Amino acid sequence: MHKLNALLLIVAVLSALSVVTSQHKSRRIFAELQHEDAQAKQYKEEYDKLLLEQSTQGMHSRIEREATGTLKMKTPDPQRTRVVTANGESVVVVPPKEE
């Protein structure tokens, strides 16, 4: 009878230790999950900012301003503009005259 009680006590202690160990692992993993969620949120915010910056950098008005200001480019004269077709022929495009 004493051996059975001792065996049951050992089983109960081992069971209690396994419960404590599994709870500790669960809490540690949950803390890691919260940390990863916070980092994912930070990355999403940074990504959204980069998308906004990319759209701002690619705006037509900004590109034209940089081309004319920094690069000293100008719009070509319409009489000097040529369009190259798919078969490689060059066609002069004459814009309609303004009245």
Biopython code that builds the backbone (N, CA, C, O; Angstrom):
import numpy as np
from Bio.PDB.StructureBuilder import StructureBuilder

atoms = [
    (1, "MET", "N", (0.809, -1.186, 0.000)),
    (1, "MET", "CA", (0.000, 0.000, 0.000)),
    (1, "MET", "C", (0.859, 1.258, 0.000)),
    (1, "MET", "O", (0.547, 2.234, -0.683)),
    (2, "HIS", "N", (1.947, 1.226, 0.776)),
    (2, "HIS", "CA", (2.838, 2.385, 0.838)),
    (2, "HIS", "C", (3.539, 2.618, -0.501)),
    (2, "HIS", "O", (3.811, 3.753, -0.891)),
    (3, "LYS", "N", (3.824, 1.508, -1.193)),
    (3, "LYS", "CA", (4.476, 1.645, -2.503)),
    (3, "LYS", "C", (3.518, 2.283, -3.503)),
    (3, "LYS", "O", (3.931, 3.096, -4.330)),
    (4, "LEU", "N", (2.246, 1.917, -3.429)),
    (4, "LEU", "CA", (1.251, 2.495, -4.325)),
    (4, "LEU", "C", (1.087, 3.987, -4.053)),
    (4, "LEU", "O", (0.999, 4.785, -4.987)),
    (5, "ASN", "N", (1.045, 4.363, -2.779)),
    (5, "ASN", "CA", (0.939, 5.789, -2.432)),
    (5, "ASN", "C", (2.165, 6.569, -2.904)),
    (5, "ASN", "O", (2.036, 7.686, -3.405)),
    (6, "ALA", "N", (3.342, 5.988, -2.747)),
    (6, "ALA", "CA", (4.580, 6.635, -3.187)),
    (6, "ALA", "C", (4.580, 6.791, -4.709)),
    (6, "ALA", "O", (4.981, 7.829, -5.236)),
    (7, "LEU", "N", (4.124, 5.748, -5.408)),
    (7, "LEU", "CA", (4.067, 5.794, -6.860)),
    (7, "LEU", "C", (3.070, 6.867, -7.321)),
    (7, "LEU", "O", (3.357, 7.631, -8.242)),
    (8, "LEU", "N", (1.912, 6.917, -6.682)),
    (8, "LEU", "CA", (0.914, 7.929, -7.033)),
    (8, "LEU", "C", (1.424, 9.342, -6.725)),
    (8, "LEU", "O", (1.140, 10.277, -7.473)),
    (9, "LEU", "N", (2.169, 9.500, -5.639)),
    (9, "LEU", "CA", (2.753, 10.798, -5.304)),
    (9, "LEU", "C", (3.761, 11.229, -6.364)),
    (9, "LEU", "O", (3.783, 12.389, -6.775)),
    (10, "ILE", "N", (4.591, 10.293, -6.800)),
    (10, "ILE", "CA", (5.593, 10.596, -7.840)),
    (10, "ILE", "C", (4.890, 10.981, -9.140)),
    (10, "ILE", "O", (5.296, 11.935, -9.805)),
    (11, "VAL", "N", (3.843, 10.248, -9.505)),
    (11, "VAL", "CA", (3.093, 10.547, -10.727)),
    (11, "VAL", "C", (2.445, 11.929, -10.616)),
    (11, "VAL", "O", (2.459, 12.698, -11.578)),
    (12, "ALA", "N", (1.884, 12.243, -9.464)),
    (12, "ALA", "CA", (1.241, 13.542, -9.265)),
    (12, "ALA", "C", (2.256, 14.675, -9.358)),
    (12, "ALA", "O", (1.978, 15.708, -9.966)),
    (13, "VAL", "N", (3.447, 14.485, -8.750)),
    (13, "VAL", "CA", (4.496, 15.509, -8.804)),
    (13, "VAL", "C", (4.985, 15.693, -10.241)),
    (13, "VAL", "O", (5.154, 16.824, -10.698)),
    (14, "LEU", "N", (5.213, 14.590, -10.953)),
    (14, "LEU", "CA", (5.655, 14.682, -12.346)),
    (14, "LEU", "C", (4.587, 15.360, -13.213)),
    (14, "LEU", "O", (4.906, 16.155, -14.096)),
    (15, "SER", "N", (3.333, 15.040, -12.951)),
    (15, "SER", "CA", (2.243, 15.672, -13.687)),
    (15, "SER", "C", (2.208, 17.177, -13.414)),
    (15, "SER", "O", (2.036, 17.976, -14.335)),
    (16, "ALA", "N", (2.371, 17.553, -12.163)),
    (16, "ALA", "CA", (2.372, 18.975, -11.808)),
    (16, "ALA", "C", (3.549, 19.695, -12.459)),
    (16, "ALA", "O", (3.397, 20.816, -12.944)),
    (17, "LEU", "N", (4.712, 19.065, -12.475)),
    (17, "LEU", "CA", (5.888, 19.666, -13.118)),
    (17, "LEU", "C", (5.671, 19.829, -14.625)),
    (17, "LEU", "O", (6.054, 20.840, -15.213)),
    (18, "SER", "N", (5.051, 18.820, -15.235)),
    (18, "SER", "CA", (4.807, 18.935, -16.687)),
    (18, "SER", "C", (3.795, 20.045, -16.981)),
    (18, "SER", "O", (3.923, 20.732, -17.994)),
    (19, "VAL", "N", (2.799, 20.235, -16.120)),
    (19, "VAL", "CA", (1.842, 21.319, -16.304)),
    (19, "VAL", "C", (2.537, 22.669, -16.192)),
    (19, "VAL", "O", (2.305, 23.561, -17.008)),
    (20, "VAL", "N", (3.397, 22.817, -15.174)),
    (20, "VAL", "CA", (4.130, 24.072, -14.981)),
    (20, "VAL", "C", (5.044, 24.333, -16.169)),
    (20, "VAL", "O", (5.125, 25.463, -16.649)),
    (21, "THR", "N", (5.731, 23.305, -16.646)),
    (21, "THR", "CA", (6.641, 23.457, -17.783)),
    (21, "THR", "C", (5.876, 23.856, -19.047)),
    (21, "THR", "O", (6.300, 24.743, -19.788)),
    (22, "SER", "N", (4.745, 23.187, -19.280)),
    (22, "SER", "CA", (3.979, 23.516, -20.487)),
    (22, "SER", "C", (3.389, 24.922, -20.401)),
    (22, "SER", "O", (3.331, 25.613, -21.419)),
    (23, "GLN", "N", (2.956, 25.364, -19.242)),
    (23, "GLN", "CA", (2.455, 26.735, -19.091)),
    (23, "GLN", "C", (3.571, 27.753, -19.336)),
    (23, "GLN", "O", (3.356, 28.786, -19.972)),
    (24, "HIS", "N", (4.751, 27.450, -18.829)),
    (24, "HIS", "CA", (5.887, 28.360, -19.036)),
    (24, "HIS", "C", (6.216, 28.478, -20.523)),
    (24, "HIS", "O", (6.429, 29.578, -21.032)),
    (25, "LYS", "N", (6.257, 27.331, -21.220)),
    (25, "LYS", "CA", (6.534, 27.344, -22.659)),
    (25, "LYS", "C", (5.446, 28.115, -23.404)),
    (25, "LYS", "O", (5.725, 28.884, -24.324)),
    (26, "SER", "N", (4.198, 27.889, -22.985)),
    (26, "SER", "CA", (3.074, 28.574, -23.632)),
    (26, "SER", "C", (3.184, 30.085, -23.447)),
    (26, "SER", "O", (2.965, 30.836, -24.397)),
    (27, "ARG", "N", (3.510, 30.534, -22.268)),
    (27, "ARG", "CA", (3.652, 31.979, -22.019)),
    (27, "ARG", "C", (4.819, 32.565, -22.799)),
    (27, "ARG", "O", (4.728, 33.672, -23.329)),
    (28, "ARG", "N", (5.916, 31.817, -22.867)),
    (28, "ARG", "CA", (7.085, 32.294, -23.602)),
    (28, "ARG", "C", (6.763, 32.407, -25.100)),
    (28, "ARG", "O", (7.127, 33.391, -25.745)),
    (29, "ILE", "N", (6.092, 31.412, -25.637)),
    (29, "ILE", "CA", (5.729, 31.441, -27.054)),
    (29, "ILE", "C", (4.732, 32.567, -27.330)),
    (29, "ILE", "O", (4.806, 33.225, -28.368)),
    (30, "PHE", "N", (3.798, 32.788, -26.400)),
    (30, "PHE", "CA", (2.831, 33.878, -26.574)),
    (30, "PHE", "C", (3.537, 35.234, -26.553)),
    (30, "PHE", "O", (3.179, 36.132, -27.316)),
    (31, "ALA", "N", (4.535, 35.384, -25.686)),
    (31, "ALA", "CA", (5.298, 36.634, -25.640)),
    (31, "ALA", "C", (6.047, 36.848, -26.958)),
    (31, "ALA", "O", (6.114, 37.970, -27.460)),
    (32, "GLU", "N", (6.610, 35.771, -27.517)),
    (32, "GLU", "CA", (7.290, 35.873, -28.809)),
    (32, "GLU", "C", (6.296, 36.251, -29.914)),
    (32, "GLU", "O", (6.610, 37.045, -30.800)),
    (33, "LEU", "N", (5.102, 35.673, -29.846)),
    (33, "LEU", "CA", (4.067, 35.999, -30.826)),
    (33, "LEU", "C", (3.688, 37.475, -30.755)),
    (33, "LEU", "O", (3.535, 38.125, -31.790)),
    (34, "GLN", "N", (3.537, 38.005, -29.557)),
    (34, "GLN", "CA", (3.216, 39.424, -29.414)),
    (34, "GLN", "C", (4.337, 40.296, -29.965)),
    (34, "GLN", "O", (4.085, 41.309, -30.616)),
    (35, "HIS", "N", (5.575, 39.893, -29.698)),
    (35, "HIS", "CA", (6.714, 40.648, -30.223)),
    (35, "HIS", "C", (6.718, 40.623, -31.751)),
    (35, "HIS", "O", (6.943, 41.654, -32.385)),
    (36, "GLU", "N", (6.473, 39.468, -32.340)),
    (36, "GLU", "CA", (6.449, 39.349, -33.802)),
    (36, "GLU", "C", (5.285, 40.130, -34.397)),
    (36, "GLU", "O", (5.429, 40.731, -35.462)),
    (37, "ASP", "N", (4.135, 40.132, -33.730)),
    (37, "ASP", "CA", (3.000, 40.929, -34.205)),
    (37, "ASP", "C", (3.324, 42.421, -34.200)),
    (37, "ASP", "O", (2.978, 43.145, -35.133)),
    (38, "ALA", "N", (3.992, 42.871, -33.139)),
    (38, "ALA", "CA", (4.377, 44.285, -33.060)),
    (38, "ALA", "C", (5.371, 44.627, -34.168)),
    (38, "ALA", "O", (5.292, 45.695, -34.775)),
    (39, "GLN", "N", (6.297, 43.722, -34.423)),
    (39, "GLN", "CA", (7.278, 43.961, -35.479)),
    (39, "GLN", "C", (6.598, 43.953, -36.853)),
    (39, "GLN", "O", (6.941, 44.760, -37.717)),
    (40, "ALA", "N", (5.642, 43.052, -37.056)),
    (40, "ALA", "CA", (4.914, 43.016, -38.327)),
    (40, "ALA", "C", (4.126, 44.308, -38.527)),
    (40, "ALA", "O", (4.055, 44.826, -39.642)),
    (41, "LYS", "N", (3.541, 44.824, -37.462)),
    (41, "LYS", "CA", (2.808, 46.091, -37.557)),
    (41, "LYS", "C", (3.754, 47.231, -37.924)),
    (41, "LYS", "O", (3.416, 48.094, -38.734)),
    (42, "GLN", "N", (4.930, 47.226, -37.327)),
    (42, "GLN", "CA", (5.927, 48.257, -37.628)),
    (42, "GLN", "C", (6.366, 48.162, -39.093)),
    (42, "GLN", "O", (6.503, 49.179, -39.773)),
    (43, "TYR", "N", (6.584, 46.936, -39.571)),
    (43, "TYR", "CA", (6.979, 46.756, -40.970)),
    (43, "TYR", "C", (5.868, 47.209, -41.912)),
    (43, "TYR", "O", (6.152, 47.800, -42.954)),
    (44, "LYS", "N", (4.626, 46.947, -41.569)),
    (44, "LYS", "CA", (3.502, 47.379, -42.409)),
    (44, "LYS", "C", (3.438, 48.894, -42.478)),
    (44, "LYS", "O", (3.222, 49.458, -43.551)),
    (45, "GLU", "N", (3.626, 49.565, -41.331)),
    (45, "GLU", "CA", (3.620, 51.026, -41.333)),
    (45, "GLU", "C", (4.760, 51.569, -42.199)),
    (45, "GLU", "O", (4.574, 52.523, -42.954)),
    (46, "GLU", "N", (5.932, 50.958, -42.084)),
    (46, "GLU", "CA", (7.071, 51.399, -42.882)),
    (46, "GLU", "C", (6.808, 51.163, -44.371)),
    (46, "GLU", "O", (7.147, 51.999, -45.209)),
    (47, "TYR", "N", (6.206, 50.026, -44.688)),
    (47, "TYR", "CA", (5.879, 49.716, -46.078)),
    (47, "TYR", "C", (4.879, 50.728, -46.637)),
    (47, "TYR", "O", (5.029, 51.188, -47.769)),
    (48, "ASP", "N", (3.864, 51.072, -45.849)),
    (48, "ASP", "CA", (2.882, 52.066, -46.292)),
    (48, "ASP", "C", (3.542, 53.419, -46.530)),
    (48, "ASP", "O", (3.214, 54.111, -47.494)),
    (49, "LYS", "N", (4.468, 53.797, -45.657)),
    (49, "LYS", "CA", (5.190, 55.059, -45.855)),
    (49, "LYS", "C", (6.024, 55.020, -47.128)),
    (49, "LYS", "O", (6.093, 56.006, -47.862)),
    (50, "LEU", "N", (6.658, 53.876, -47.390)),
    (50, "LEU", "CA", (7.469, 53.761, -48.603)),
    (50, "LEU", "C", (6.600, 53.800, -49.855)),
    (50, "LEU", "O", (6.999, 54.379, -50.865)),
    (51, "LEU", "N", (5.422, 53.193, -49.801)),
    (51, "LEU", "CA", (4.509, 53.269, -50.945)),
    (51, "LEU", "C", (4.081, 54.711, -51.209)),
    (51, "LEU", "O", (4.028, 55.153, -52.357)),
    (52, "LEU", "N", (3.780, 55.434, -50.138)),
    (52, "LEU", "CA", (3.396, 56.837, -50.287)),
    (52, "LEU", "C", (4.544, 57.650, -50.871)),
    (52, "LEU", "O", (4.339, 58.482, -51.754)),
    (53, "GLU", "N", (5.740, 57.408, -50.379)),
    (53, "GLU", "CA", (6.908, 58.124, -50.896)),
    (53, "GLU", "C", (7.151, 57.776, -52.360)),
    (53, "GLU", "O", (7.494, 58.645, -53.162)),
    (54, "GLN", "N", (6.973, 56.503, -52.706)),
    (54, "GLN", "CA", (7.168, 56.083, -54.091)),
    (54, "GLN", "C", (6.161, 56.760, -55.011)),
    (54, "GLN", "O", (6.518, 57.204, -56.102)),
    (55, "SER", "N", (4.916, 56.840, -54.584)),
    (55, "SER", "CA", (3.916, 57.492, -55.430)),
    (55, "SER", "C", (4.195, 58.986, -55.559)),
    (55, "SER", "O", (3.948, 59.579, -56.609)),
    (56, "THR", "N", (4.711, 59.597, -54.486)),
    (56, "THR", "CA", (5.057, 61.015, -54.538)),
    (56, "THR", "C", (6.231, 61.242, -55.482)),
    (56, "THR", "O", (6.229, 62.187, -56.272)),
    (57, "GLN", "N", (7.233, 60.371, -55.396)),
    (57, "GLN", "CA", (8.417, 60.524, -56.246)),
    (57, "GLN", "C", (8.088, 60.317, -57.715)),
    (57, "GLN", "O", (8.759, 60.879, -58.580)),
    (58, "GLY", "N", (7.065, 59.520, -58.014)),
    (58, "GLY", "CA", (6.743, 59.207, -59.401)),
    (58, "GLY", "C", (5.685, 60.088, -60.012)),
    (58, "GLY", "O", (5.246, 59.826, -61.132)),
    (59, "MET", "N", (5.257, 61.128, -59.315)),
    (59, "MET", "CA", (4.224, 62.009, -59.864)),
    (59, "MET", "C", (4.764, 62.742, -61.082)),
    (59, "MET", "O", (5.924, 63.152, -61.116)),
    (60, "HIS", "N", (3.896, 62.901, -62.086)),
    (60, "HIS", "CA", (4.302, 63.537, -63.335)),
    (60, "HIS", "C", (4.808, 64.962, -63.109)),
    (60, "HIS", "O", (5.804, 65.369, -63.706)),
    (61, "SER", "N", (4.129, 65.717, -62.253)),
    (61, "SER", "CA", (4.524, 67.106, -62.028)),
    (61, "SER", "C", (5.913, 67.189, -61.405)),
    (61, "SER", "O", (6.697, 68.074, -61.748)),
    (62, "ARG", "N", (6.221, 66.271, -60.490)),
    (62, "ARG", "CA", (7.542, 66.282, -59.860)),
    (62, "ARG", "C", (8.625, 65.907, -60.867)),
    (62, "ARG", "O", (9.690, 66.523, -60.905)),
    (63, "ILE", "N", (8.343, 64.900, -61.676)),
    (63, "ILE", "CA", (9.323, 64.477, -62.678)),
    (63, "ILE", "C", (9.580, 65.605, -63.672)),
    (63, "ILE", "O", (10.726, 65.864, -64.040)),
    (64, "GLU", "N", (8.525, 66.270, -64.102)),
    (64, "GLU", "CA", (8.699, 67.381, -65.039)),
    (64, "GLU", "C", (9.472, 68.528, -64.395)),
    (64, "GLU", "O", (10.323, 69.139, -65.042)),
    (65, "ARG", "N", (9.186, 68.825, -63.130)),
    (65, "ARG", "CA", (9.889, 69.895, -62.420)),
    (65, "ARG", "C", (11.386, 69.553, -62.295)),
    (65, "ARG", "O", (12.241, 70.414, -62.500)),
    (66, "GLU", "N", (11.689, 68.301, -61.959)),
    (66, "GLU", "CA", (13.097, 67.896, -61.856)),
    (66, "GLU", "C", (13.787, 67.937, -63.212)),
    (66, "GLU", "O", (14.946, 68.338, -63.314)),
    (67, "ALA", "N", (13.068, 67.520, -64.255)),
    (67, "ALA", "CA", (13.671, 67.514, -65.589)),
    (67, "ALA", "C", (13.982, 68.925, -66.061)),
    (67, "ALA", "O", (15.058, 69.172, -66.605)),
    (68, "THR", "N", (13.054, 69.854, -65.862)),
    (68, "THR", "CA", (13.284, 71.218, -66.331)),
    (68, "THR", "C", (14.226, 71.983, -65.415)),
    (68, "THR", "O", (15.042, 72.773, -65.889)),
    (69, "GLY", "N", (14.123, 71.762, -64.111)),
    (69, "GLY", "CA", (14.946, 72.513, -63.165)),
    (69, "GLY", "C", (16.350, 71.962, -63.017)),
    (69, "GLY", "O", (17.325, 72.641, -63.337)),
    (70, "THR", "N", (16.455, 70.744, -62.539)),
    (70, "THR", "CA", (17.761, 70.161, -62.234)),
    (70, "THR", "C", (18.514, 69.740, -63.489)),
    (70, "THR", "O", (19.709, 70.006, -63.617)),
    (71, "LEU", "N", (17.825, 69.088, -64.409)),
    (71, "LEU", "CA", (18.494, 68.538, -65.595)),
    (71, "LEU", "C", (18.511, 69.500, -66.781)),
    (71, "LEU", "O", (19.115, 69.200, -67.811)),
    (72, "LYS", "N", (17.851, 70.657, -66.646)),
    (72, "LYS", "CA", (17.813, 71.685, -67.695)),
    (72, "LYS", "C", (17.261, 71.129, -69.020)),
    (72, "LYS", "O", (17.756, 71.467, -70.096)),
    (73, "MET", "N", (16.251, 70.290, -68.929)),
    (73, "MET", "CA", (15.616, 69.736, -70.122)),
    (73, "MET", "C", (14.454, 70.649, -70.509)),
    (73, "MET", "O", (13.932, 71.396, -69.681)),
    (74, "LYS", "N", (14.057, 70.576, -71.783)),
    (74, "LYS", "CA", (12.907, 71.356, -72.217)),
    (74, "LYS", "C", (12.061, 70.508, -73.158)),
    (74, "LYS", "O", (12.532, 69.517, -73.717)),
    (75, "THR", "N", (10.821, 70.910, -73.321)),
    (75, "THR", "CA", (9.897, 70.182, -74.190)),
    (75, "THR", "C", (10.350, 70.353, -75.632)),
    (75, "THR", "O", (10.675, 71.466, -76.045)),
    (76, "PRO", "N", (10.378, 69.268, -76.412)),
    (76, "PRO", "CA", (10.840, 69.391, -77.801)),
    (76, "PRO", "C", (9.831, 70.147, -78.653)),
    (76, "PRO", "O", (8.634, 70.178, -78.367)),
    (77, "ASP", "N", (10.359, 70.754, -79.709)),
    (77, "ASP", "CA", (9.525, 71.479, -80.665)),
    (77, "ASP", "C", (8.659, 70.458, -81.411)),
    (77, "ASP", "O", (9.181, 69.444, -81.875)),
    (78, "PRO", "N", (7.356, 70.701, -81.535)),
    (78, "PRO", "CA", (6.483, 69.719, -82.196)),
    (78, "PRO", "C", (6.903, 69.384, -83.625)),
    (78, "PRO", "O", (6.670, 68.262, -84.075)),
    (79, "GLN", "N", (7.519, 70.324, -84.355)),
    (79, "GLN", "CA", (7.972, 70.034, -85.721)),
    (79, "GLN", "C", (9.153, 69.067, -85.733)),
    (79, "GLN", "O", (9.430, 68.445, -86.758)),
    (80, "ARG", "N", (9.836, 68.937, -84.634)),
    (80, "ARG", "CA", (10.996, 68.043, -84.573)),
    (80, "ARG", "C", (10.632, 66.694, -83.940)),
    (80, "ARG", "O", (11.496, 65.834, -83.766)),
    (81, "THR", "N", (9.376, 66.517, -83.603)),
    (81, "THR", "CA", (8.943, 65.284, -82.964)),
    (81, "THR", "C", (8.631, 64.235, -84.019)),
    (81, "THR", "O", (7.951, 64.516, -85.006)),
    (82, "ARG", "N", (9.132, 63.028, -83.805)),
    (82, "ARG", "CA", (8.882, 61.914, -84.726)),
    (82, "ARG", "C", (8.362, 60.730, -83.918)),
    (82, "ARG", "O", (8.741, 60.519, -82.766)),
    (83, "VAL", "N", (7.490, 59.974, -84.553)),
    (83, "VAL", "CA", (6.951, 58.767, -83.948)),
    (83, "VAL", "C", (7.461, 57.588, -84.756)),
    (83, "VAL", "O", (7.364, 57.586, -85.983)),
    (84, "VAL", "N", (8.005, 56.582, -84.076)),
    (84, "VAL", "CA", (8.497, 55.391, -84.745)),
    (84, "VAL", "C", (7.420, 54.320, -84.635)),
    (84, "VAL", "O", (6.985, 53.972, -83.538)),
    (85, "THR", "N", (6.996, 53.801, -85.786)),
    (85, "THR", "CA", (5.945, 52.786, -85.801)),
    (85, "THR", "C", (6.523, 51.418, -85.468)),
    (85, "THR", "O", (7.733, 51.271, -85.297)),
    (86, "ALA", "N", (5.650, 50.418, -85.377)),
    (86, "ALA", "CA", (6.072, 49.070, -85.000)),
    (86, "ALA", "C", (7.003, 48.456, -86.043)),
    (86, "ALA", "O", (7.869, 47.655, -85.692)),
    (87, "ASN", "N", (6.843, 48.815, -87.319)),
    (87, "ASN", "CA", (7.714, 48.233, -88.345)),
    (87, "ASN", "C", (9.000, 49.036, -88.541)),
    (87, "ASN", "O", (9.783, 48.721, -89.437)),
    (88, "GLY", "N", (9.235, 50.064, -87.725)),
    (88, "GLY", "CA", (10.486, 50.796, -87.741)),
    (88, "GLY", "C", (10.483, 52.057, -88.571)),
    (88, "GLY", "O", (11.509, 52.732, -88.653)),
    (89, "GLU", "N", (9.371, 52.402, -89.188)),
    (89, "GLU", "CA", (9.312, 53.621, -89.986)),
    (89, "GLU", "C", (9.144, 54.829, -89.078)),
    (89, "GLU", "O", (8.456, 54.774, -88.059)),
    (90, "SER", "N", (9.782, 55.907, -89.465)),
    (90, "SER", "CA", (9.698, 57.144, -88.699)),
    (90, "SER", "C", (8.669, 58.058, -89.367)),
    (90, "SER", "O", (8.732, 58.298, -90.573)),
    (91, "VAL", "N", (7.719, 58.568, -88.571)),
    (91, "VAL", "CA", (6.664, 59.413, -89.093)),
    (91, "VAL", "C", (6.741, 60.743, -88.372)),
    (91, "VAL", "O", (6.825, 60.789, -87.144)),
    (92, "VAL", "N", (6.712, 61.852, -89.152)),
    (92, "VAL", "CA", (6.712, 63.187, -88.559)),
    (92, "VAL", "C", (5.278, 63.506, -88.156)),
    (92, "VAL", "O", (4.348, 63.361, -88.950)),
    (93, "VAL", "N", (5.115, 63.936, -86.929)),
    (93, "VAL", "CA", (3.789, 64.289, -86.427)),
    (93, "VAL", "C", (3.673, 65.792, -86.435)),
    (93, "VAL", "O", (4.447, 66.483, -85.774)),
    (94, "VAL", "N", (2.715, 66.303, -87.176)),
    (94, "VAL", "CA", (2.487, 67.748, -87.246)),
    (94, "VAL", "C", (1.234, 68.036, -86.426)),
    (94, "VAL", "O", (0.145, 67.561, -86.747)),
    (95, "PRO", "N", (1.404, 68.814, -85.374)),
    (95, "PRO", "CA", (0.236, 69.123, -84.542)),
    (95, "PRO", "C", (-0.692, 70.103, -85.253)),
    (95, "PRO", "O", (-0.248, 70.866, -86.111)),
    (96, "PRO", "N", (-1.974, 70.086, -84.903)),
    (96, "PRO", "CA", (-2.902, 71.046, -85.529)),
    (96, "PRO", "C", (-2.534, 72.482, -85.136)),
    (96, "PRO", "O", (-2.072, 72.739, -84.025)),
    (97, "LYS", "N", (-2.747, 73.391, -86.062)),
    (97, "LYS", "CA", (-2.405, 74.802, -85.799)),
    (97, "LYS", "C", (-3.443, 75.402, -84.886)),
    (97, "LYS", "O", (-4.642, 75.158, -85.022)),
    (98, "GLU", "N", (-2.958, 76.190, -83.955)),
    (98, "GLU", "CA", (-3.850, 76.876, -83.023)),
    (98, "GLU", "C", (-4.305, 78.192, -83.660)),
    (98, "GLU", "O", (-3.505, 78.893, -84.280)),
    (99, "GLU", "N", (-5.555, 78.516, -83.512)),
    (99, "GLU", "CA", (-6.066, 79.754, -84.099)),
    (99, "GLU", "C", (-6.270, 80.796, -83.060)),
    (99, "GLU", "O", (-6.697, 81.907, -83.375)),
]
sb = StructureBuilder()
sb.init_structure("model")
sb.init_model(0)
sb.init_chain("A")
sb.init_seg("    ")
for serial, (resi, resn, name, xyz) in enumerate(atoms, 1):
    if name == "N":
        sb.init_residue(resn, " ", resi, " ")
    sb.init_atom(name, np.array(xyz, "f"), 0.0, 1.0, " ", f" {name:<3s}", serial, name[0])
structure = sb.get_structure()
